[in-house]
Structures are given as C-alpha cells and as structure tokens.
Amino acid sequence: MSHSPIDLLAILDLEPIEVNLFRGRSPKTGLQRVFGGQVIGQAMVAACLTVESWLPHSLHCYFMLPGDPQSPIIYRVERLRDGKSYSTRRVTAIQRGNAIFSIIASFHAEEQGPFDHQDKMPDMPSPEKLTAGELSNRPIFPESPEFIRDYYAIELRPVEIGRYFGQKIDDGRIHVWIKISAKLPDDPALHRCALAYASDFSLLDAVMARHGSTLFDERLRRTSLDHAMWFHRPFRADDWLLYARDSPSAQGGRGLARGLIFKRDGRLVASVIQEGSIRERR
C-alpha cells in the first residue's frame, strides 16, 4: 500500500461535465474500496453546487454497491424542489453504469424559530490531554492515528482508548475528538460536506463496543447500509469536535449507531444515525 497523505480539498473538488453532472475521483491510497464518507462528501458537494446561498440541513443516503477507487464516480443531481424556504436534491453516484449510492439532501434558508434547545455535551477530557502515541505504540492497533490522518485526512483523539484493545463498554457509549487534518477555506457549505465525509468514519464502532469487539476483528464483516445526518449550528470541520456515539440496538445481522457532534464550547452542531450490516465471516 503506497503511503501518501491524501488531499481532502482535491477529493471534494468535483469536475462539472454537464448540467447536473459531476465527476469525482478517489485518492491513490491503495485501499480496496472507496471510503463511504468520500461518496457522502462528494455527493453533498454535487448537491451544493446546484443550490445558491442556502446551506444543507439534512441528508439521508443508502450505500448500494462498493465503490472502485480505480474508477471515477459520476454524480447525477436531480433538482426535486426549490421552494421559498427549502430546496431538495437527490444525487445518484454511478460507476460503470451502476448506481452505487443514493442521497437526498435538504437545504434551508436561514431563519429565526420559536424554540432553541439541545442536549448537553458530555464532560470529557480535552483533545490536548489525549495523545495519539498510546495507540501508535501498540502493535495490536492496525490503523494508527498517523495512518488515519494519511489515508483519510482525519485527526482522531479517542477518549476510551481501552476499547480499541477489547474493553467492553456495556452501554456502548464511546467518545472521540475528531477534525479534518487540513485547513479548510471559510466556506460553510464546504465545512458541512467535510463533516459529512468524516462522520462515516468508524461510526459502527459503537455497535462493536457493547460486545468487547473492535473494528479490526477479522472474524466479522462490517458494511454501512445507510447514513443520515442533521446539521444544527455553525462549526468548522477543521476544529476539534467531540463525536459522542452509542448503539441502541443490534439484531439480525444489523447494528444501529447514533452520534452527536459538539463544538468545544458545548454547542451541538450535528446529529448522525447509521445502520450497518455486521456478519461473521464464513
């Protein structure tokens, strides 16, 4: 596997090829399949390129086929609705004539509402008090923070480090500080696309944590089935954000994971839900 840090801005820089059609490419990392977050992020960029001024407030998507990193991905945007306050876009990701991914994104004009509340951020150590070295120095950890930074452009500072080495978390509540490793331009839409990209990384870990298993357990196969996300308040994806995750249910070869994403000042900026297929290898 070639070791070359990826450029997230280049990944999210789509090529327009026709009205409502865009081409995206994968980084040359040697990974066997396209990272799901990449397809989410690129599809969101395609949707944003067809909406003026308004920001996305929610997305709902399905993964249908694994993406081939050796081939470009075509993103076809359908303009489903343009209203006075909301716009809706459907984006289909296509490789070799087959739909591999589909997303519906909703955009909202900024307005003031009658209510404003949020859940409280968990009390966790700051990212500066957590070091990546403890993970990097343990040979059992196959994807070190350096690997994740170079191959996914994501910086991580896990709080419950023991769970990466088999510690069982009975309620599945785990926390990680996360941010995009590159400095991003001052474009709020781009920051939402970048956080959508990062939100897919290891979300199903919350399912594994309840059983003392890890994402690196080779006895299991894990595949994201769907992904939903809501954006609540302004943020920068290149600043540290606390990703609080849990898993309320797993059954029938599927596991459900939820996430709340907070700024350092305690403001809730996004919510995420994902279901994945989790099966034993045969």
PAFI-782661 format. One line per 3 residues: their letters; for each residue x, y, z of C-alpha. Coordinates in steps of 0.1 Angstrom, whole numbers, m for minus. Each point is the difference from the previous one (the first is absolute). Layout:
# PAFI-782661
a) X,Y,Z | ...
END
This chain:
# PAFI-782661
msh) 0,0,0 | 15,33,m11 | 5,25,29
spi) m10,34,m13 | m22,25,20 | m32,8,m17
dll) m13,34,m9 | m36,4,12 | m5,32,m19
ail) 10,m17,m32 | m25,m29,7 | m28,24,6
dle) 8,21,m31 | m23,m16,m26 | 3,5,m37
pie) m32,13,m18 | m6,m20,m31 | m35,10,m9
vnl) m30,17,15 | m7,m18,33 | 28,m25,m7
frg) 33,0,19 | 31,m23,1 | 18,m9,32
rsp) 32,m20,4 | 15,m20,28 | 34,5,15
ktg) 28,m24,m9 | 4,m17,34 | m1,m37,m10
lqr) m33,m6,20 | m21,m28,m15 | m33,20,0
vfg) m11,36,1 | m5,13,36 | m37,6,5
gqv) 6,34,14 | 16,10,m32 | m31,m8,m20
igq) m22,19,25 | 23,30,m1 | 3,1,m38
amv) m38,m5,m4 | m6,29,24 | 24,22,m20
aac) m19,m8,m32 | m33,9,17 | 14,33,14
ltv) 12,10,m35 | m36,1,m12 | m14,21,29
esw) 8,37,4 | 6,15,34 | m19,m25,22
lph) 18,m26,21 | m9,m37,4 | m17,m8,32
slh) m5,m38,m4 | 9,m29,m21 | m13,m36,m4
cyf) 20,m25,m20 | 3,m37,m9 | 31,m20,m10
mlp) m8,m25,m27 | 32,m13,m14 | 37,4,10
gdp) 18,27,m20 | 31,m8,m20 | 28,25,8
qsp) 16,m6,m34 | m30,15,m19 | m15,35,1
iiy) m34,4,15 | m27,19,m19 | m25,20,22
rve) m34,7,m16 | m20,27,18 | m38,2,m2
rlr) m16,33,10 | m31,m13,18 | m12,32,15
dgk) 8,37,3 | m24,17,24 | 0,33,19
sys) 18,m15,31 | 12,m35,m10 | 17,m16,m30
trr) 4,m38,m5 | 25,m18,m21 | 5,m37,m8
vta) 34,m11,m10 | 9,m34,m15 | 36,m12,m1
iqr) 7,m22,m31 | 29,m22,m10 | 1,m21,m32
gna) m37,8,m5 | m11,m13,34 | m13,20,29
ifs) 22,m6,30 | m14,27,23 | m30,23,3
iia) m6,30,22 | m28,26,6 | 12,33,15
sfh) m22,28,12 | 10,37,1 | m15,27,22
aee) 0,38,m2 | 12,14,33 | m28,11,24
qgp) m8,6,36 | m22,m26,18 | m21,1,32
fdh) 21,m27,17 | 37,m6,6 | 12,m29,22
qdk) 26,m28,m1 | 13,m29,19 | 30,7,23
mpd) 35,m10,m12 | 15,m28,21 | 28,11,23
mps) 31,m14,m17 | 38,7,1 | 11,26,m26
pek) 18,m13,m31 | 32,15,13 | m1,m23,30
lta) m3,m31,m23 | 30,m11,m20 | 2,m21,m32
gel) 32,m16,12 | m17,m26,22 | m18,m14,m29
snr) 29,2,m24 | 24,m18,24 | m22,m31,3
pif) 6,m24,m29 | m36,m15,4 | m14,32,m14
pes) 1,m4,m38 | m12,35,m9 | 21,25,20
pef) m10,37,2 | 27,7,m25 | m15,m26,m24
ird) m34,15,4 | 13,35,m6 | 19,m10,m31
yya) m26,m22,m16 | m32,17,11 | 11,36,8
iel) m16,m2,34 | 16,7,34 | m12,m21,29
rpv) 4,1,38 | m20,m29,15 | m11,3,36
eig) m7,m36,10 | 33,m14,m14 | m4,m33,17
ryf) m29,m10,m22 | 24,m2,m30 | 16,m29,18
gqk) m31,m19,9 | m14,19,30 | m38,m6,1
idd) m21,31,3 | m34,m12,13 | m21,29,m12
gri) 21,5,m31 | 6,37,7 | 33,10,m14
hvw) 15,34,m8 | 27,12,m24 | 13,35,m8
iki) 1,4,m38 | 9,26,m26 | 11,3,m36
sak) 38,0,m1 | 3,27,m27 | m9,37,4
lpd) m32,7,m19 | m11,32,m17 | m27,22,17
dpa) m29,m17,m18 | m28,m12,23 | m13,m24,m27
lhr) 34,m16,m4 | 3,m5,37 | m33,m18,1
cal) 11,m22,m29 | 33,m7,18 | m17,m10,32
aya) m24,m22,m19 | 31,m17,m14 | 16,m5,34
sdf) m32,m10,18 | 0,m34,m17 | 34,m10,14
sll) m4,m28,26 | m35,9,10 | m9,m37,2
dav) 27,m3,27 | m27,8,25 | m17,m33,m9
mar) 32,m19,5 | 8,16,33 | m31,m15,17
hgs) 15,m35,m6 | 37,7,6 | 7,m4,m36
tlf) 19,26,m22 | m2,12,m36 | 32,m21,m6
der) m16,m33,9 | 7,m21,m32 | m27,m25,10
lrr) m26,26,m9 | m11,18,m31 | m14,35,3
tsl) m17,20,m27 | m18,33,3 | m36,m3,m13
dha) m13,35,4 | 9,33,16 | m20,30,12
mwf) 13,33,13 | m15,33,12 | 19,33,3
hrp) m11,22,29 | 25,29,6 | 30,16,m17
fra) 34,m17,5 | 34,m5,m17 | 9,m36,m10
ddw) 37,8,4 | m5,8,37 | m2,m27,27
lly) m36,m14,4 | m12,m26,25 | m17,m30,m16
ard) m21,m17,26 | m13,m34,m12 | m22,m28,12
sps) m19,m30,m13 | m36,m6,12 | m5,m32,m19
aqg) 16,m29,m20 | m19,m30,m13 | m4,m21,m31
grg) 35,8,m14 | m6,37,2 | 12,26,26
lar) m12,35,6 | 23,28,11 | m8,36,9
gli) 23,30,4 | m2,36,14 | 28,24,m11
fkr) 9,29,23 | 22,31,m3 | 25,5,28
dgr) m22,27,15 | m28,m26,5 | m22,9,m29
lva) m16,m29,m19 | 8,4,m37 | m12,m33,m15
svi) m18,m33,6 | 7,m32,m19 | m16,m35,m3
qeg) 13,m29,m19 | m10,m37,m4 | 25,m25,m11
sir) 2,m37,m10 | 21,m19,25 | 5,m37,m8
err) 24,m28,10 | 25,m10,m28 | m5,m35,m14
END
